[in-house]
Amino acid sequence: MKNKIGGIIYAIGWLFVGLVSAYDTYWIVKNRDILLKVEKNPLGILLIKLDGGDVSLFVWAKVAGTVLVLGTLVWLYRKKCWAWPCMAVLVAVQIFVLWYLNALI
């Protein structure tokens, strides 16, 4: 029973990470005209500039990164190594991202 509840909590964290990332990506596409003024990630700024001011390359990199992170979280959970600390850090970061995006609106 204890393992099942842990699995459910982990799955909720996994979904939360993915959904906040999807919301962040939506926000980028919706607000692409002001993105360079508010984007703080130097790699994101570089990708936008490399793409001539378009967000397509940046969005692709974000989605690819999210898929990689979510896959890694599943792998860590199955290996039973570092899964919970990684999930805790990612959920905390995503809470900050969600707060930041809503503060911009």
Rosetta blueprint (number, residue, H / E / L):
1 M L
2 K H
3 N H
4 K H
5 I H
6 G H
7 G H
8 I H
9 I H
10 Y H
11 A H
12 I H
13 G H
14 W H
15 L H
16 F H
17 V H
18 G H
19 L H
20 V H
21 S H
22 A H
23 Y H
24 D H
25 T H
26 Y H
27 W H
28 I H
29 V H
30 K H
31 N L
32 R L
33 D L
34 I L
35 L H
36 L H
37 K H
38 V H
39 E L
40 K L
41 N L
42 P H
43 L H
44 G H
45 I H
46 L H
47 L H
48 I H
49 K H
50 L H
51 D L
52 G L
53 G L
54 D L
55 V L
56 S H
57 L H
58 F H
59 V H
60 W H
61 A H
62 K H
63 V H
64 A H
65 G H
66 T H
67 V H
68 L H
69 V H
70 L H
71 G H
72 T H
73 L H
74 V H
75 W H
76 L H
77 Y H
78 R H
79 K H
80 K L
81 C L
82 W L
83 A H
84 W H
85 P H
86 C H
87 M H
88 A H
89 V H
90 L H
91 V H
92 A H
93 V H
94 Q H
95 I H
96 F H
97 V H
98 L H
99 W H
100 Y H
101 L H
102 N H
103 A H
104 L H
105 I L
